[in-house]
Amino acid sequence: MSTARPPKALHISLWIAQILLAAMFFMTGLMKLMLPIDTLAAQMQWPGQVPAWLVRFIGLAEVLGGLGLLLPSLLRRSPVLTGWAALGLVLVMVLAAVFHLFRGESPMIPLNLMIGLLAAFVAWGRFKAAPIWPKTLSTRSLV
């Protein structure tokens, strides 16, 4: 493991990507969790064509993924979870691209892949290039 500090621009770029992805996934996931399926189906066709539990499950995965991109790193409590959240969202985007491919919705696939690549950038950055280290216990907190 290298002790050299990562470039500041990389660290800032990762935070920007984390914030953008977290906001997007949190908002879209919350929509899938809270809105009636009929309302979602009026906005996008697929929620009316798959089981409601699948729509809600995807929404939950997106909300948790969005929170996982920020909270562990911000709080510096198990910040490695940020990388795992990003990898989980890469999987969500790959599955979304496959879903759209099978439905003949090829115009959606580039967006899925771009978002997946951005999440992969966060995973790589937080696992390898610019990890965030957890807070350490100080001896003062033990007394």
N, C-alpha and C positions, 0 to 999 in steps of 0.2 A: 504494500500500500504506500502510495506516495504521500509525502507530507507537504508538497507544494500546494499553494492555494490556487483554486481555479480562477480563471480570469473573471473580473467583475462583470463584464458584458455577458458572459455565459450565465452567471448567477441571476442577473437581472432578466435575461431572456427566458430563463426557466420559470422565474416567478410570474412574468407576464403570461406565459403559456399556461401555467397552473391556474392563474386567476381567470383567464378567458375560458378555458375548458371547464373549470369548476362552475362558473356562472352559467354557461350554456347547458351543461349536464344537469345542474341543480334545477334550473328553470324548466327544461323540457321534461325532466323526470317528475317534478312536482305536478306538472300538467297531467302527465299520464297517471299519476296517483290520485289526483283530486277531481278532475273533470269527469262528468258522465261519459261513458263510452260513445253515446250518440253524438255528443258535442265534439269529441275527438274525431269520430268518423266523418263529421262534416268538414273538419279541417284537413284531415289526411285520411285516405280511404282505408288503409290497412287495419286500424283499430276495430273497425266494424266487421272485419273479415277473419279475425283470429279470436281465440277464446279471451274473455275479459281478464282471466287470471294472468295470461301471458303479457297483456298490456300493462297490468299493475306490477308484475314482476320486473319487466323492463324498466318501468318508472322507478321502482325501488332501487334497482341496480344503478341507475343513473344518479339518483339522489345520493346514495351512499358513495358512489364513485366521485361525485363532485365534492362532497364533504371530505373524502379521503385525500383528495388532491391538495387540500389546504390545511385542515386542522392539525394533522400530525406534525407537519413542518412548522406551522405557526406556533404551536404550543411546545414544539421540540420534545414531544412525548412519542416515542416509537416512530420517528420520522421516516424510517424505512417503509412504513405503510404507504407513504406518498408514492413511492415507486411501484408498489403492488397495486395501488388504486389505478395508477396510470396503465399498468399492464392489463388490468381488468377491463378498462375502457377501450384499450386496443382490441381486446377480444370482442367486446360489444360492437365496435365499429366493423370488424371483419365479419361478424355474423350478420350485421345489418346489410353490408354489401352483398353477401351471399343471398340473403332474403330478397333484396331488391333485384338481384340478377335472376332468380327463379321466377319472380313476378313480372319480369320484362320491364322493369323500371330502371333501365340503364342510366338515365340522366342523374339519378341519385348517387350512383356508385362513386364518382370522383369526389363528391363531398364527404362520403363515408371514409374514403381512403385518406383524404387530406386531414380530417379530424383524427383518424387513427394514427397517422404519421406524427401529428403534433403530440398526441398522447405518448407515442413511442419515444419521441424526443425527451419528454419529461421523465419517462421511465429510465432511459439511458442516462440522462443528466443526474437524476437523484440517486441512482444505483452506483454509477461509475465516475462521471466527470465532476460533479459538484454536489456530493452528498451533504445533507444537513445532519449534524451530529446531535444526539439527544443531550438534554440538560444533564449535568452530573450533580450528584448529591454533594452538597458542601458539608463540611464537618459542623458548621454552625447549625444546619438544619437538623442534625442528629442530636444535638444537646438540648 
